[in-house]
Amino acid sequence: MEGILFTILLAVYLVTVKKQLTQEKSSANEDTNVIIAEK
């Protein structure tokens, strides 16, 4: 049972990290677009 619980927690953790990384990338792209637009 402990192994299954650990696997589930690990999967949830990885999904959360991936979501945060994709959000950071998209916000960084928005910042770049704003800089280009200002020029």
ABEGO torsion letter per residue (X at the ends): XAAAAAAAAAAAAAAAAAAAAAAAAAAAAAAAAAAAAAX
